[in-house]
Amino acid sequence: MKVKSFISSFFTFSLGILISRGISFFLIPIYINEIDVEAFGLLDLITQTNKLLILIGSLEVIQGVTRFYYDKKDNQKEIVSSAFLFGVFSHVLISLILVYNAEDLAYFFLGDKKYFESIFILAALSFFAFINSFSSSILIVKREGKNFSVSSIIYALFSAFFSIYFVRIANLGLNGVLLGLLGGYLISSILNLYFVKDIITLKFSSKELIKMFSFSLPLLVASISEYFNMYADRLIISKLLPLNDLGVYALAFKLALIGMIFYGIFKTTLIPYIFENYQKKYFKDDMVKIQSQYFYFTLFIVFFSSIFSEDVISLISDERYILAANFVPLFILSFSFSYGIIFFPGFSIAKKTKWITIISICSCSLNIALNFCLIPIIGIYGAILGSIISNGMMLLSYIVFSKKFYSINYNSKTFKDFFITLGFLIVFFLFLKEIKDPILIMVYKLFFLFTYTIYIYSRQKKEILYLFNRLSKK
């Protein structure tokens, strides 16, 4: 499977992810108008906690499924079914623990026992979110892009429908949003289980499960570290700053997710491609081409978000959230570092997962330490600065150490364009500093965007034409 297959998978999976995230994006103004800034911050804290519960409950066994699924076709059902049954069992236990300790958990995580009903909803939400996440991952492993896209769109549509009903009609506020997400996960989970019914059975193999755990458990520590590296700042902000600041921070993060969608699609399609093709002679050349597109898109989206974030926030919210515009490009830059490690797969290919664990723990520890040091001094700026520094150090560690196990020689000349982009932005903001006319400002923004787009295209013209030629020959 050459790069043409990767490109095909990329666009197939992209369709569902982009449409579903687009639907979710248009819900943000509704949330902002119907719930206050504090509740918006708590919503972000709960949804990130849900991600942690999925991670802990499954012990990252899906990593083992992805790693061993392609080795032998005759035991694929045992691999997938064993992992699924284990995950279902563990998430039932987690849900029962959440329900039994709802008031205490509400006080610890959300600051007040009055939010115990939100914990009840979280108990059901985490269970169906796991079902949806696991079955979606199986669709990715099986490369069923069309089914994956259909499921993603169905989830977005139903979660939007239920959220609007529970928030605007039933006036349930924060809990209404959570119930909307629960409804979306429930419908999508049923649909996904139908799509994967041919491979998920009641066939359980402790041998296969142990084999998967031998690969995934070291990665669990790494994944938890990566989680806290990305999301611990929410909890620290909620303890050190007013919850209104958390709401502003959460909106910036949600807008930056537009860029993160791109990185998520890359990860979704690239990881199976790597494990299936790393022994092929064409693989390294293809990875160089793919990494080049990743890098230049990062430059473009950072540039775009830097000049238009304030306009977008003014369009969908009010002055309470305007400070969030400063954080959107910084979030995207941090995401690009975090997801950039997929281009250095040496540790995973060589099954040296201890390296991944060590680097992740170090990165997470650095981020948490920087958060505690910087947030009391410079507020939420300290949180995003800590993320950028820690994710940058993590990426640098992968670049330096993973090549000992599997080396890919990327084109280092592209990195100079980072500084050219930075120069573009400095010139742009200095140029607009004295301009007061909003129409003239927008004209200049569009001019700078057009100029920078032409520059990026001139740098990548050959690669872009190469990719389109590949698709046309499919």
C-alpha positions in Angstrom: 0.0 0.0 0.0 1.8 3.1 -1.3 1.2 6.7 -0.5 -1.8 6.8 -2.9 -3.6 4.5 -0.5 -2.7 6.7 2.4 -4.0 9.8 0.5 -7.2 8.0 -0.4 -7.7 7.0 3.3 -6.9 10.5 4.4 -9.6 12.1 2.3 -12.2 9.4 3.1 -11.7 9.7 6.9 -11.4 13.5 6.5 -14.9 13.8 5.1 -16.6 12.4 8.2 -14.4 14.2 10.7 -14.6 17.6 9.0 -18.4 17.5 8.7 -18.9 16.2 12.2 -16.6 18.7 13.8 -18.1 21.4 11.6 -21.5 20.6 13.1 -20.1 20.6 16.6 -18.4 24.0 15.9 -21.7 25.7 15.1 -23.0 24.6 18.5 -20.5 26.8 20.3 -22.5 30.0 19.9 -25.5 28.2 21.4 -23.5 27.0 24.4 -22.1 30.5 24.9 -25.5 32.2 24.8 -27.3 29.6 27.0 -24.8 28.9 29.7 -22.5 31.3 31.6 -18.7 31.4 31.3 -18.2 29.4 34.5 -20.4 26.6 33.2 -18.6 26.6 29.9 -15.4 26.1 31.7 -16.8 23.2 33.7 -18.1 21.7 30.5 -14.6 21.6 29.1 -13.3 20.1 32.4 -16.0 17.3 32.4 -15.4 16.4 28.7 -11.6 16.1 29.3 -12.3 14.0 32.4 -14.4 11.7 30.2 -11.4 11.3 27.9 -9.2 10.3 30.8 -11.8 7.7 31.9 -11.8 6.1 28.5 -8.1 6.0 28.6 -7.8 4.4 32.0 -10.8 2.0 31.6 -9.4 0.4 28.5 -5.8 0.4 29.6 -4.9 1.5 26.1 -5.6 -2.0 24.8 -6.7 -0.5 21.4 -2.9 0.2 20.9 -2.3 -3.5 21.2 -5.2 -4.2 18.7 -3.6 -1.8 16.2 -0.2 -3.3 16.6 -1.1 -7.0 16.3 -4.2 -6.9 14.1 -2.2 -7.1 10.8 0.2 -9.9 11.9 -2.2 -12.8 11.4 -5.6 -12.8 9.8 -6.8 -16.0 11.4 -7.0 -14.6 14.9 -8.2 -11.0 14.2 -11.6 -11.8 15.8 -10.0 -13.1 19.0 -7.8 -10.0 19.2 -10.7 -7.5 18.7 -13.3 -9.3 20.8 -11.0 -9.9 23.8 -10.0 -6.3 23.9 -13.7 -5.2 23.6 -15.0 -7.5 26.3 -12.3 -6.4 28.7 -13.1 -2.7 28.0 -16.9 -3.2 28.5 -16.3 -4.9 31.9 -13.9 -2.3 33.1 -16.1 0.6 32.1 -19.1 -0.9 33.9 -17.0 -0.8 37.0 -16.0 2.8 36.4 -19.6 3.9 35.9 -20.6 2.2 39.2 -17.8 3.9 41.0 -18.8 7.3 39.6 -22.5 6.9 40.6 -21.6 5.7 44.1 -19.2 8.6 44.8 -21.0 11.3 42.8 -21.1 14.0 45.5 -17.5 13.6 46.6 -16.3 13.6 43.0 -18.4 16.7 42.2 -16.8 18.6 45.1 -13.3 17.6 44.2 -13.3 18.1 40.4 -16.0 20.7 40.0 -15.8 22.6 43.2 -19.3 22.0 44.5 -21.5 19.0 45.5 -24.4 20.6 43.6 -22.9 19.2 40.4 -23.5 15.6 41.5 -26.1 15.1 38.7 -23.4 16.0 36.2 -21.3 13.1 37.6 -24.3 10.8 37.2 -24.5 11.8 33.5 -20.8 11.4 33.2 -21.1 7.7 34.4 -23.3 6.9 31.4 -21.4 9.2 29.1 -18.1 7.5 29.7 -19.5 4.0 29.1 -21.0 4.8 25.7 -18.1 7.1 24.8 -15.8 4.0 25.2 -18.1 1.8 23.0 -18.1 4.5 20.4 -14.3 5.2 20.6 -13.4 1.5 20.5 -15.7 0.6 17.6 -14.6 3.7 15.7 -10.9 2.6 16.2 -11.8 -0.8 14.7 -13.3 0.9 11.7 -10.0 2.8 11.3 -7.9 -0.4 11.7 -10.1 -2.1 9.1 -9.8 0.9 6.8 -13.6 1.3 6.5 -13.5 5.0 5.9 -17.0 5.3 4.6 -18.6 3.7 7.6 -16.3 5.7 9.9 -17.5 9.0 8.2 -21.2 8.0 8.4 -20.8 7.2 12.1 -19.0 10.5 12.8 -21.7 12.5 11.0 -24.5 10.6 12.8 -22.9 11.3 16.1 -22.6 15.0 15.4 -26.1 15.4 14.1 -27.8 13.5 17.1 -25.6 15.2 19.7 -26.5 18.6 18.2 -30.2 17.7 18.1 -30.3 16.5 21.7 -28.1 19.3 23.0 -30.3 22.0 21.4 -33.4 20.3 22.9 -32.0 19.9 26.4 -30.3 23.3 26.5 -32.7 25.6 24.7 -36.1 23.9 25.2 -35.7 22.0 28.5 -33.4 24.7 30.0 -31.1 22.2 31.6 -27.9 24.3 31.2 -24.7 22.4 31.7 -26.5 19.0 32.2 -28.4 19.6 29.0 -25.2 19.8 27.0 -23.9 16.6 28.7 -27.2 14.8 27.9 -26.9 15.9 24.3 -23.4 14.3 24.1 -24.7 11.2 25.8 -27.5 10.9 23.2 -25.1 11.3 20.3 -22.7 8.6 21.7 -25.6 6.2 22.3 -26.9 6.4 18.7 -23.4 6.3 17.2 -22.4 3.3 19.4 -25.3 1.3 18.2 -24.5 2.1 14.5 -20.8 1.3 15.0 -21.5 -2.0 16.6 -23.6 -2.9 13.6 -20.7 -2.0 11.3 -18.2 -4.2 13.2 -20.6 -7.1 14.0 -18.5 -9.4 11.8 -15.4 -9.1 14.0 -16.7 -8.4 17.5 -18.0 -11.6 19.1 -18.2 -13.2 22.5 -15.0 -15.1 21.7 -12.5 -14.2 24.5 -8.8 -15.2 24.6 -6.8 -14.4 27.7 -3.7 -15.3 25.7 -4.4 -12.6 23.1 -5.3 -10.1 25.8 -2.1 -10.6 27.7 -0.1 -10.3 24.4 -1.8 -7.0 23.7 -1.2 -5.8 27.3 2.5 -6.5 26.9 2.5 -3.9 24.2 -0.1 -1.4 25.5 0.5 -1.2 29.2 3.9 0.6 28.9 2.1 2.9 26.5 -0.7 3.4 29.1 1.7 5.4 31.3 2.8 7.3 28.3 -0.8 8.0 27.2 -1.8 9.2 30.7 1.3 11.4 30.8 0.4 12.8 27.3 -3.2 13.4 28.5 -2.1 15.3 31.6 0.5 17.1 29.4 -2.4 18.4 27.3 -5.3 18.7 29.8 -3.9 19.1 33.3 -3.8 22.8 32.8 -7.6 22.9 33.1 -7.5 21.4 36.6 -4.7 23.7 37.7 -6.4 26.8 36.3 -9.7 25.8 38.1 -7.7 25.7 41.4 -5.5 28.8 40.9 -7.7 31.2 38.9 -11.4 32.1 38.7 -13.6 29.7 36.7 -14.3 32.5 34.2 -10.7 32.3 33.1 -11.2 28.6 32.5 -14.2 29.4 30.3 -12.0 31.8 28.1 -9.3 29.2 28.0 -11.8 26.5 27.0 -13.2 28.6 24.1 -9.7 29.2 22.7 -9.1 25.4 22.9 -12.3 24.6 21.1 -11.5 27.0 18.3 -8.0 25.6 18.0 -9.6 22.2 17.5 -10.3 23.2 13.9 -6.6 22.9 13.4 -6.4 19.8 15.6 -8.9 18.1 13.4 -6.2 18.1 10.7 -3.7 16.6 13.0 -6.2 14.0 14.2 -6.9 12.9 10.7 -3.2 12.6 10.0 -2.8 10.4 13.1 -5.9 8.4 12.3 -4.7 7.4 8.8 -0.9 7.5 9.3 -0.5 5.0 12.2 -2.1 2.0 10.5 -0.2 3.0 7.3 3.1 3.0 9.3 2.7 -0.5 10.8 1.5 -1.9 7.5 4.3 -0.5 5.3 7.4 0.3 7.4 9.3 -2.6 5.9 8.6 -1.6 2.3 11.3 0.2 0.3 9.1 3.1 -0.7 7.9 3.9 2.8 10.6 6.4 3.9 10.3 8.5 0.7 6.5 8.6 1.1 6.9 9.7 4.8 9.1 12.6 3.7 6.4 13.8 1.3 3.6 13.4 3.9 5.6 15.2 6.6 6.2 18.1 4.2 2.5 18.6 3.8 2.0 18.4 7.5 4.6 21.0 8.2 3.4 23.5 5.7 -0.2 23.1 6.7 0.9 23.9 10.3 2.5 27.1 9.1 -0.6 28.1 7.2 -3.1 27.4 10.0 -0.9 29.2 12.6 -0.7 32.2 10.3 -4.5 32.1 9.5 -5.5 31.8 13.2 -3.2 34.6 14.2 -4.9 37.2 12.0 -8.5 36.0 12.1 -9.1 34.5 15.6 -10.4 37.8 17.0 -12.9 38.2 14.1 -14.2 34.7 14.6 -14.6 35.1 18.4 -16.4 38.4 17.9 -18.8 36.7 15.5 -19.7 33.8 17.7 -19.5 35.2 21.2 -19.2 38.5 23.1 -16.5 40.7 24.8 -16.4 38.2 27.7 -14.4 35.8 25.5 -12.4 38.2 23.4 -9.1 37.4 25.2 -9.3 33.9 23.8 -8.2 35.2 20.4 -4.6 35.5 21.8 -4.4 31.8 22.6 -5.8 30.1 19.5 -2.6 30.2 17.4 -0.6 29.2 20.4 -2.8 26.2 21.0 -2.4 25.1 17.3 1.4 25.5 17.6 1.4 23.3 20.7 -0.9 20.7 19.0 1.5 20.5 16.0 4.4 19.7 18.3 2.4 17.0 20.1 1.1 15.3 17.0 4.4 15.7 15.1 5.9 12.7 17.0 4.0 10.4 14.6 6.6 11.1 12.0 9.3 9.5 14.2 7.9 6.0 14.7 11.2 4.3 15.7 10.1 3.4 19.3 6.8 1.8 18.2 8.3 -0.1 15.3 11.1 -1.5 17.4 8.6 -2.1 20.3 10.8 0.1 22.6 7.8 1.4 24.4 9.8 2.2 27.6 11.3 5.1 25.7 7.9 6.5 24.9 6.9 6.2 28.6 10.0 7.9 29.8 9.7 10.8 27.3 6.0 11.2 28.1 6.5 11.3 31.8 9.3 13.9 31.5 7.2 16.0 29.2 4.2 15.8 31.5 6.2 16.6 34.6 7.8 19.6 32.9 4.4 20.9 31.8 2.8 20.6 35.2 5.8 22.3 36.9 5.7 25.1 34.4 1.9 25.5 34.9 2.3 25.8 38.7 5.2 28.3 38.2 3.8 30.4 35.4 0.0 30.6 36.0 0.3 32.5 39.3 2.6 35.0 37.5 1.0 35.5 34.1 -2.3 33.8 34.4 -3.7 31.6 31.6 -0.8 32.7 29.4 1.4 30.6 31.6 -0.7 27.5 30.9 -0.4 27.6 27.1 3.3 28.6 27.3 3.9 25.5 29.5 2.2 23.3 26.9 4.3 24.7 24.0 7.6 24.3 25.9 6.8 20.7 27.1 5.4 19.5 23.7 8.3 21.1 21.9 10.8 19.2 24.2 8.8 16.0 23.6 9.0 16.4 19.9 12.8 17.2 20.1 13.3 14.0 22.2 11.6 11.9 19.5 13.7 13.5 16.8 16.9 12.8 18.6 16.4 9.3 20.1 13.9 7.5 17.8 16.2 7.5 14.9 18.4 5.0 16.7 15.8 2.4 16.0 14.3 3.6 12.7 15.7 6.6 10.9 13.9 8.7 8.3 15.8 11.6 6.8 13.4 14.5 6.6 14.2 17.7 4.7 15.6 20.1 7.3 15.4 23.1 4.9 11.6 23.4 5.4 12.2 24.5 9.0 13.6 27.8 7.9 10.1 28.7 6.7 8.9 28.7 10.3 11.0 31.8 10.9 9.8 33.3 7.6 6.2 32.8 8.9 7.1 34.4 12.2 8.5 37.4 10.2 5.3 37.6 8.2 3.3 37.8 11.5 5.6 40.4 13.1 5.4 42.6 10.0 1.6 42.2 9.9 0.9 43.2 13.5 3.4 46.1 13.4 1.7 47.3 10.1 -1.8 47.2 11.5 -0.9 48.6 14.9 -1.8 52.2 14.0 -4.8 51.4 11.7 -8.2 52.1 13.2 -10.6 51.6 10.3 -12.1 48.0 10.7 -12.8 47.7 6.9 -9.3 48.7 6.0 -7.9 46.2 8.6 -9.9 43.4 7.0 -8.7 44.3 3.6 -5.1 44.2 4.8 -5.7 40.9 6.5 -7.0 39.3 3.3 -4.1 40.8 1.4 -1.6 39.3 3.8 -3.4 35.9 3.8 -3.4 35.9 0.0 0.3 36.8 -0.2 1.3 34.1 2.4 -0.9 31.5 0.6 1.0 32.2 -2.7 4.3 31.9 -0.8 3.3 28.5 0.7 2.1 27.3 -2.7 5.3 28.3 -4.4 7.2 26.3 -1.8 5.0 23.2 -2.2 3.9 23.3 -5.8 5.7 20.1 -6.8 4.4 18.2 -3.8 0.8 19.4 -4.2 0.8 18.4 -7.9 2.3 15.0 -7.0 -0.5 14.3 -4.6 -3.2 15.3 -7.0 -1.6 13.2 -9.7 -1.6 10.2 -7.3 -5.3 10.6 -6.7 -6.2 11.0 -10.3 -4.5 7.7 -11.1 -6.4 5.8 -8.4 
